[in-house]
Amino acid sequence: MLSEDILFLPVAELGKKIRTRQLSPVELAESYLDRSRKLGPKLNAYVTLTPELALQQARAAEKEIAAGKYRGPLHGIPFAAKDLLAVKGYPTTWGVRPLVDQKFDRDATVIRKLHDAGAVLLGKAAMIELAGGLGYRFASASATGPAKNPWNTGCWTCGSSSGSGAIMAAGLAAFALGTETWGSIICPSSFCGVTGLRPTFGRVSRAGAMALAYSMDKIGPMGRTAEDCDLILRVISGHDPEDLGCLPEAEAKYSGSMVSGQLRMGWMANQWKELQPDVNDATTQARKVLEESHGGKSKEASVKNVSLPEGPWEAAAGTIVSVEGATAFRSLIQSGQVTQLSDPLARIGGYMNEEISASDFMLAQRIRGVIVKKMDDLFNEVDVLVGASLPVTASKLEANLDDELSFADPIGGIGNICGLPAISVPCGFSKNGLPVGLQFIARPLDDAKVVHAARLFQSRTNWHTKRPAL
């Protein structure tokens, strides 16, 4: 079996080794599967492993590459997919007990695109039930139990893409797919010390994915580096007529992070009311790294303080998620199957959400229009916004999240209600060894700028190369 040094390599480096036949896709898949069998159950990281499919795809990749039919940088690269993405013939449970045997007769569009690129599916990543769409108070809100953080197994991985975070931090796959409606890529990337990209809304097709909030759901990559996320987004982006929320091809297709000129960065001075001291220390040092890139001959970036617009953005975003979620899960709610969910709040959340009035929903949509305009104005001043991904490090596994993660999250609400691209990268550690994340955010379709900013930061730091002792 291959060493950890290989299994923790970025996709870009694995791809080069596979292309030059220094590395066998079959051996790589077997090594990740072996590690996933050993560590996955300890972390509650996977719902389902797909070893037969993985080895079939790996053997096909190896044969094609040997014959000179190289498909690109993801050819032969093993990955995990969040378990709300349909994979033909395998269970797609959405993280809930009532649906443990649910199967679909076709692949989600992103799974098909990755298959066409030659990527190798290792398995389905565990997740919070219904991606948290009916609410939850505990990390145990999942059919597979709470996903455990590889940096400290007494802590959570965060967000509905909880298994994807555990898989990446533990080196159980080369990359993973997560989804975000509100924080579920940014949060686990921050808690787990990995790099996660939330694309512009509509850039990646959601056909074949569980719906939570039709106007806010997004699918994105979680990897080792911003460069990896860049490579993966190039493959999974693009128009799909089966997703009515998908952008036209000219806007949906992502062509990469080649950005010229100096990046104007706006440090969000009012993003969080309070930061944990360790988070403040790490992000303060991260800002210094970015400010240093302004010096010398290159002057790649400038940094200045900016303020987010103030308003009821979180309340509006929460109303939209609640109403759209009640619609998406109507059959589960009205059939009473929600009473079989793990989390006490989720069992009643759908009924509560159904009581939200149409006038409140329409008011939230009007507020959405206001903040879209205000953020567009702000992005006339800066190219990217920068700040701590979260004001805290990973919460305890048994914590009541209403107590531990109850802080206001204006940029989470704003970023998702406006469909803004964002990326979280590791930028340090707390005194007790838990990762701290830094996020970059841009206006819609400026995914290349957030990737470029993250690559700039990672070219000057090595936080993304750290790995937990397991």
C-alpha positions in Angstrom: 0.0 0.0 0.0 1.1 3.5 -0.7 2.4 5.8 2.0 0.7 8.7 3.7 3.1 11.0 1.9 1.5 9.9 -1.4 -2.1 9.8 -0.2 -1.9 13.4 1.1 -0.5 14.8 -2.1 -2.7 17.4 -3.9 -4.7 16.3 -6.9 -2.4 18.3 -9.2 0.7 16.3 -8.1 -1.1 12.9 -8.1 -2.3 13.7 -11.6 1.2 14.4 -12.9 2.5 11.1 -11.4 -0.4 9.2 -13.0 0.1 10.9 -16.4 3.8 10.0 -16.4 3.0 6.5 -15.2 5.0 6.9 -12.0 1.8 6.1 -10.1 -0.7 3.4 -10.8 -4.4 4.4 -10.5 -5.2 0.9 -9.3 -2.7 1.0 -6.5 -3.8 4.5 -5.6 -7.4 3.4 -5.4 -6.6 0.3 -3.5 -4.5 2.3 -1.0 -7.3 4.9 -0.4 -9.9 2.1 0.0 -7.6 0.3 2.5 -7.2 3.5 4.5 -10.9 4.2 4.2 -11.8 0.8 5.6 -9.5 1.2 8.5 -10.2 4.8 9.5 -13.6 5.6 7.9 -15.7 3.7 10.5 -13.8 5.4 13.4 -14.6 8.8 12.0 -18.1 8.0 10.7 -16.8 9.4 7.5 -18.5 7.3 4.9 -22.1 6.0 4.4 -21.1 3.5 1.6 -17.8 2.5 0.1 -17.9 1.5 -3.6 -14.8 -0.7 -4.0 -16.1 -2.7 -7.0 -16.9 0.4 -8.9 -13.7 2.1 -7.8 -11.4 -0.7 -8.9 -13.3 -1.1 -12.2 -12.8 2.6 -12.9 -9.2 2.6 -11.8 -8.4 -0.4 -14.0 -10.0 1.3 -17.0 -8.1 4.5 -16.3 -4.8 2.6 -16.1 -5.5 0.8 -19.3 -6.5 4.0 -21.2 -3.4 6.0 -19.9 -1.1 3.1 -21.0 -2.7 3.3 -24.4 -2.1 7.0 -24.6 -5.7 8.0 -24.0 -5.2 10.5 -21.2 -8.4 12.4 -20.3 -6.9 15.2 -18.2 -5.7 16.0 -14.6 -8.5 14.0 -12.9 -7.9 10.8 -14.8 -7.4 8.0 -12.3 -7.9 10.3 -9.3 -10.0 8.8 -6.5 -12.7 10.9 -4.8 -15.7 10.7 -2.5 -19.2 12.2 -3.2 -21.5 13.5 -0.5 -24.4 11.1 -0.1 -27.1 13.4 -1.5 -25.6 12.9 -5.0 -27.1 10.0 -6.9 -24.9 7.2 -8.1 -26.6 4.6 -10.2 -27.2 1.3 -8.4 -25.9 2.5 -5.0 -27.9 3.8 -2.0 -28.3 7.6 -1.8 -29.6 8.0 1.7 -29.6 11.8 2.1 -28.3 11.0 5.6 -31.6 9.8 7.0 -32.8 6.5 8.4 -36.1 6.3 6.4 -34.1 6.4 3.1 -31.3 4.0 3.8 -32.4 1.8 0.8 -33.1 4.7 -1.6 -31.5 4.2 -5.0 -31.7 6.0 -8.3 -31.4 4.6 -11.8 -29.0 7.3 -13.1 -26.0 9.3 -11.9 -26.1 13.0 -10.8 -24.7 15.2 -13.5 -21.5 16.0 -11.5 -20.9 12.3 -11.0 -21.3 11.7 -14.7 -18.9 14.6 -15.5 -16.3 13.3 -13.2 -16.7 9.8 -14.7 -16.2 11.3 -18.1 -13.0 12.9 -16.8 -11.7 9.5 -15.6 -12.1 10.1 -11.9 -12.5 7.1 -9.6 -15.4 7.0 -7.1 -14.4 5.5 -3.7 -17.7 5.9 -1.9 -20.5 8.1 -0.6 -19.5 10.6 2.2 -21.7 10.8 5.4 -23.7 13.9 5.9 -26.1 15.6 8.2 -29.7 14.4 7.6 -31.4 16.2 4.7 -28.3 18.6 4.7 -29.8 20.2 7.8 -32.8 21.4 5.8 -35.3 20.9 8.6 -32.9 22.1 11.3 -30.7 20.3 13.8 -29.1 20.9 17.2 -26.5 18.1 17.5 -23.7 16.6 15.4 -25.4 13.2 15.8 -28.1 14.4 13.3 -27.2 11.7 10.8 -28.1 8.1 10.0 -24.4 7.3 10.5 -23.8 9.2 13.7 -21.6 12.3 14.2 -18.6 12.7 11.9 -15.5 12.9 14.0 -12.8 15.5 13.4 -9.4 13.8 12.5 -7.5 16.5 14.3 -9.4 15.6 17.5 -12.0 12.9 17.5 -13.8 14.5 20.4 -14.7 17.3 18.1 -17.1 17.7 15.1 -16.3 18.3 11.5 -19.2 20.8 11.0 -21.8 21.4 8.4 -23.9 19.1 6.4 -20.8 18.1 4.3 -19.5 16.6 7.6 -18.2 13.3 6.1 -16.5 15.1 3.2 -14.5 17.1 5.7 -13.5 14.0 7.7 -12.5 12.2 4.5 -10.3 15.0 3.3 -8.6 15.7 6.7 -7.9 12.0 7.2 -6.5 11.4 3.7 -9.2 8.9 2.7 -9.6 10.3 -0.8 -7.8 12.8 -3.1 -10.8 15.1 -3.1 -14.4 15.1 -2.1 -17.6 16.8 -3.3 -19.6 18.8 -0.8 -22.7 21.0 -1.1 -23.6 24.3 0.5 -26.8 26.1 1.1 -25.5 28.0 4.1 -22.0 27.2 5.2 -21.7 23.5 4.5 -18.6 23.7 2.4 -16.9 26.6 4.1 -17.6 25.3 7.7 -16.2 21.7 7.4 -13.2 23.0 5.4 -12.4 25.4 8.2 -13.0 22.9 11.1 -11.0 20.2 9.3 -8.1 22.3 7.9 -8.7 21.6 4.2 -9.5 23.8 1.2 -13.1 24.0 0.1 -14.6 26.0 -2.8 -18.3 27.2 -2.9 -18.9 28.1 -6.6 -21.1 30.9 -7.9 -24.8 29.8 -7.7 -25.8 28.1 -11.0 -22.3 27.3 -12.1 -22.5 23.6 -11.3 -25.5 21.5 -12.2 -27.6 20.1 -9.3 -29.4 17.5 -11.4 -29.5 14.3 -9.5 -28.7 16.0 -6.2 -31.1 16.3 -3.3 -32.8 19.7 -3.3 -32.9 21.7 -0.1 -33.3 25.3 -1.2 -33.8 25.6 -4.9 -32.4 29.2 -5.1 -29.4 28.6 -2.9 -28.1 25.1 -3.2 -24.6 24.7 -4.7 -22.2 21.8 -5.3 -18.4 22.3 -4.9 -15.1 20.6 -4.4 -13.1 20.1 -1.2 -9.4 19.3 -1.7 -5.9 19.9 -0.4 -5.2 23.2 -2.3 -6.9 26.0 -4.2 -5.2 24.7 -7.3 -7.0 21.3 -6.8 -10.4 23.1 -6.4 -9.6 25.0 -9.6 -9.0 21.8 -11.5 -12.1 20.1 -10.2 -14.4 23.1 -10.9 -13.2 23.2 -14.5 -14.6 19.7 -14.9 -17.9 19.9 -13.0 -19.0 23.4 -14.1 -21.1 24.1 -17.2 -24.7 24.5 -18.2 -27.1 21.6 -17.8 -30.7 21.9 -19.1 -31.8 19.4 -16.4 -31.1 22.0 -13.7 -33.4 25.0 -14.2 -31.2 27.1 -11.9 -28.1 26.4 -14.1 -26.5 29.4 -15.8 -26.1 29.6 -19.6 -23.0 27.9 -20.8 -21.0 31.1 -21.4 -21.4 31.9 -17.7 -21.6 28.5 -16.1 -18.4 27.1 -17.6 -15.4 27.8 -15.5 -12.1 28.2 -17.4 -9.6 28.6 -14.6 -8.0 31.1 -12.2 -5.7 33.0 -14.5 -6.1 36.6 -13.1 -3.9 39.5 -14.1 -3.1 42.6 -12.1 -3.2 43.4 -8.4 -6.0 41.9 -6.3 -7.8 44.5 -4.2 -8.7 42.7 -1.0 -11.2 44.0 1.5 -10.7 42.8 5.1 -14.2 42.4 6.6 -13.9 44.5 9.8 -17.4 43.8 11.0 -17.8 40.2 9.8 -17.9 38.7 13.3 -18.9 40.3 16.6 -16.3 38.3 18.5 -13.4 36.0 17.5 -11.9 33.3 19.7 -8.4 34.5 20.6 -6.7 31.7 18.7 -8.8 32.5 15.6 -8.0 36.2 15.9 -4.3 35.4 16.2 -4.2 33.1 13.2 -6.2 35.4 11.0 -4.2 38.5 12.1 -1.0 36.6 10.9 -2.8 35.6 7.7 -3.5 39.3 7.0 0.1 40.1 7.5 1.0 37.5 4.9 -1.4 39.1 2.4 -0.2 42.6 3.2 3.4 41.5 2.5 2.4 40.5 -1.0 1.8 44.2 -1.6 5.5 44.9 -1.1 8.4 44.2 -3.5 8.2 44.3 -7.3 5.1 42.2 -7.8 2.5 44.0 -5.7 0.1 41.1 -6.1 -2.4 42.3 -3.6 -3.5 45.2 -1.5 -5.5 45.0 1.7 -7.8 47.5 3.3 -10.6 47.4 5.8 -14.2 47.3 4.6 -17.6 47.0 6.3 -20.4 44.7 5.3 -23.7 46.4 4.7 -25.9 46.1 7.8 -29.4 44.7 7.5 -31.7 41.7 8.1 -29.8 39.6 5.6 -29.5 36.5 7.8 -33.2 36.6 8.7 -34.1 36.8 5.0 -31.8 34.0 4.0 -33.1 31.8 6.8 -36.7 32.5 5.7 -35.9 31.5 2.1 -34.1 28.3 3.2 -37.0 27.3 5.5 -39.8 27.8 3.0 -37.9 26.2 0.1 -36.9 23.3 2.4 -40.4 22.7 3.5 -41.3 22.5 -0.2 -38.4 20.2 -1.1 -39.2 17.8 1.8 -43.0 18.0 1.6 -43.6 14.3 1.1 -41.4 13.4 4.1 -43.2 16.0 6.2 -46.7 15.2 5.2 -46.1 11.4 5.4 -44.8 11.7 8.9 -41.5 10.1 8.0 -39.7 13.1 9.6 -40.6 11.6 13.0 -37.9 9.0 12.2 -35.1 11.6 11.9 -32.3 11.5 14.4 -32.4 15.1 15.6 -35.3 16.3 17.8 -35.4 19.7 16.0 -35.6 18.1 12.6 -38.6 16.0 13.6 -40.7 19.2 14.1 -38.7 21.7 11.9 -40.6 20.9 8.7 -44.0 21.5 10.4 -42.7 24.8 11.7 -41.4 25.9 8.3 -44.7 25.1 6.7 -46.3 27.8 8.9 -44.1 30.6 7.4 -46.4 33.0 5.5 -46.2 33.8 1.8 -45.9 37.5 2.7 -42.8 36.8 4.9 -41.3 34.8 2.0 -41.9 37.6 -0.5 -40.5 40.2 1.9 -37.3 38.0 2.2 -37.1 38.0 -1.6 -37.3 41.8 -1.7 -34.6 42.0 1.0 -32.5 39.7 -1.2 -32.7 42.2 -4.0 -31.5 45.0 -1.8 -28.4 43.1 -0.5 -27.5 41.9 -4.0 -27.3 45.6 -5.1 -25.4 46.6 -2.0 -22.8 43.8 -2.5 -22.4 44.7 -6.1 -21.6 48.2 -5.0 -19.1 46.9 -2.5 -17.4 44.8 -5.1 -16.8 47.9 -7.2 -14.3 48.9 -4.4 -12.6 45.5 -3.9 -12.1 42.3 -5.9 -12.3 39.9 -3.0 -13.5 40.1 0.6 -11.3 38.4 3.2 -11.9 37.2 6.8 -12.1 34.3 9.2 -14.1 31.4 7.8 -15.6 31.0 11.3 -15.0 32.8 14.6 -14.4 29.6 16.4 -12.6 26.3 16.0 -14.2 22.9 16.0 -17.0 22.3 18.5 -17.2 19.4 20.8 -18.9 16.3 19.4 -21.7 16.3 22.0 -22.3 20.1 22.1 -25.7 21.6 21.7 -25.1 23.6 18.5 -27.7 26.2 19.6 -25.2 27.1 22.4 -21.8 26.4 20.8 -22.5 27.8 17.3 -25.1 30.4 17.9 -23.2 33.4 16.7 -24.5 35.8 14.1 -23.2 34.9 10.6 -23.8 37.9 8.3 -21.5 36.8 5.5 -22.8 33.3 5.5 -26.3 34.7 5.0 -25.1 37.3 2.5 -22.8 35.0 0.6 -25.5 32.4 0.0 -28.5 34.6 -0.6 -26.5 36.5 -3.2 -24.9 33.3 -4.7 -21.3 34.5 -4.2 -18.3 32.3 -4.8 -16.1 31.7 -1.7 -13.1 29.5 -0.7 -11.9 28.5 2.7 -8.2 27.7 3.3 -6.4 26.7 6.4 -4.4 29.6 8.0 -3.2 28.2 11.3 -4.1 26.3 14.5 -5.4 27.0 17.9 -3.3 26.2 21.0 -5.1 22.9 21.3 -4.3 21.9 17.8 -7.5 22.6 15.9 -7.4 24.2 12.4 -8.4 27.8 11.7 -9.8 28.8 8.3 -9.5 32.0 6.2 -12.1 32.7 3.5 -12.1 34.7 0.3 -15.4 35.9 -1.3 -16.1 37.6 -4.6 -19.0 38.7 -6.7 -20.9 36.2 -8.9 -18.8 34.6 -11.6 -15.6 35.8 -10.1 -14.7 32.3 -8.8 -11.3 32.8 -10.5 -10.5 35.7 -8.2 -11.2 33.8 -5.0 -9.1 30.9 -6.3 -6.3 33.2 -7.3 -6.3 34.9 -3.8 -6.2 31.5 -2.1 -3.4 30.3 -4.3 -1.5 33.5 -3.5 -1.9 32.8 0.2 -1.0 29.2 -0.1 2.1 30.0 -2.1 3.4 31.9 0.9 2.3 29.5 3.7 2.3 25.8 4.3 -0.8 25.3 6.5 -2.5 23.3 3.8 0.3 20.7 3.9 -0.3 19.9 7.6 -2.0 16.6 8.4 -3.3 15.0 11.6 -1.7 12.2 13.4 -4.0 9.2 13.1 
